[in-house]
Amino acid sequence: MARSSQVHTQADGDPFKPTPPP
């Protein structure tokens, strides 16, 4: 499972793009 730091899903909650959790 190679996940890119740039490519993150909302569920993952990437620190790069602060998105409010559902």
C-alpha positions as MATLAB code, in Angstrom:
seq = 'MARSSQVHTQADGDPFKPTPPP';
ca = [
       0.000    0.000    0.000;
       2.053    2.920   -1.257;
       0.237    6.131   -0.485;
       1.698    9.418   -1.718;
       1.919   12.254    0.784;
       0.612   14.621   -1.874;
      -2.336   12.386   -2.681;
      -4.512   11.878    0.368;
      -8.197   11.306    0.801;
     -10.518   13.270    3.063;
     -10.895   10.181    5.237;
      -7.127   10.010    5.659;
      -7.058   13.605    6.843;
      -3.935   14.782    5.071;
      -2.019   17.550    6.925;
      -1.288   19.293    3.617;
      -4.935   20.130    3.037;
      -6.728   20.764    6.328;
     -10.215   19.468    5.614;
     -12.890   19.299    8.326;
     -13.755   15.688    9.174;
     -17.297   14.602    8.200;
];
